[in-house]
């Protein structure tokens, strides 16, 4: 049973799981006990859809997510696409030791990238679209699934639904493109999967606003029977896009909304954020309908271990902060720095298990100007302060800073609260990693 903190600031609303960037079109994948959450990316200044690359986040507890940065971009298709917009909703699968990413480029079909690692680099193996029906612009939102018999399928489409049978090489297909009969309430964003002998096609339901609907079948190619909503249409959001997984004995539905953007304004712009909620199935395989994400349940499923080097970009909450690649050309190109750290902002890691006690804290940071302070607090940003680190001028280089910790035991939400100085209130320093002993 997880320890509960009576004074925790963990939001009562089930807010989006990523706050440092705008994310959309969740494509979760479970591999080796870890969730790999691939997303599309709305730029910070987007009004309409302004999307140039794809991002990756990982987690083992559903609430603390490590930012792995951009793993692919439109530039990876420069053999046949020269545009700077159109990096829409992807699907990623792992097969035969390789990672395959299926990428729609609106108006130019669906391409495919391949990597030996979930973090990339991803390369274009065919130098052309995998699918491109040039007579229309339906070819978006792919969803790829490998069935128990080894046959792989790719579903996609807006406003119509299509599928093909992929070959074992995962970069070609056999047979014709099949257009399905209209599925009730279907709009876009199919998510194709199998569970307990049932085939499911979840999807963003008719715009606008979109909900999340689903259909079921006894066959991977249909016919599909509409079953209703996983999440009903609601004016509290506009678009949606499902991604569904089973993980550590529970089932989860990922989707998207504008709730982080709503901290700034009530006007509309395409700056979306990924949310997740626990979902349940009925005995017959149908899905119990969820309320809107804010009203759903998302609990931490295991405590967080702080007795190791923790990348600073691992967090449950960090609104106002940003992340940037530490070194795009390094072997660990996915490694990020936490940036844009201002007076009064904080980073929260949920459910940290200090066990029988911790004695010291170390952080790797860089500071270009005057620096500031990093307060280490428990359970809220005004909670018990167990240590303070002063981060000085480092000439822009990363240095390690340490402090002793007051006695702390058990499970707590860990808050890093940032304070400036009379000389500097914004852009105080950058964080690389931290460690508790």
Number of C-alpha atoms within 10 A of each C-alpha: 6 12 12 12 15 7 12 17 15 17 9 10 11 19 23 26 22 23 21 21 22 22 28 30 29 28 25 24 20 18 12 6 10 15 20 23 24 28 26 28 25 26 19 13 10 14 12 12 17 19 23 21 23 24 22 25 21 20 18 20 19 21 24 24 23 23 28 25 24 25 18 23 20 21 14 19 23 13 11 13 16 11 13 13 15 19 23 26 26 26 25 24 21 20 13 9 9 14 19 25 26 25 30 27 27 17 16 21 20 23 26 27 22 23 18 15 13 21 22 18 16 20 17 19 13 15 16 18 21 17 18 19 14 11 7 10 16 21 25 29 28 28 26 26 21 20 13 8 6 11 14 19 22 23 26 26 21 17 16 16 23 20 20 21 21 19 15 14 11 26 19 14 18 9 9 9 15 13 14 15 12 12 17 16 20 27 23 28 29 31 25 26 21 18 10 7 10 15 21 27 25 28 28 28 30 19 15 14 16 24 28 29 27 28 23 22 17 14 13 21 16 15 14 21 15 18 15 19 21 25 23 17 23 14 11 13 18 18 26 29 28 31 25 23 18 15 18 12 6 11 14 18 24 25 26 23 27 25 23 21 19 13 9 8 10 10 7 12 15 22 25 30 28 28 24 25 25 19 21 17 11 8 7 8 15 17 16 14 16 19 15 18 26 19 13 16 15 19 13 14 17 16 19 20 15 19 16 11 14 17 20 24 28 23 24 23 24 22 16 15 19 17 21 19 18 16 13 14 9 10 8 14 18 22 22 26 22 25 19 17 26 20 17 12 17 22 23 25 23 23 26 22 23 20 13 10 14 19 14 16 21 17 24 19 25 24 21 15 16 18 25 27 19 20 21 22 21 23 25 21 23 13 16 15 18 18 19 19 19 15 24 19 18 17 11 13 12 16 17 14 16 18 17 16 18 14 13 17 13 13 22 23 24 24 27 23 23 24 21 22 13 7 10 15 17 18 19 26 28 25 21 21 20 20 17 20 15
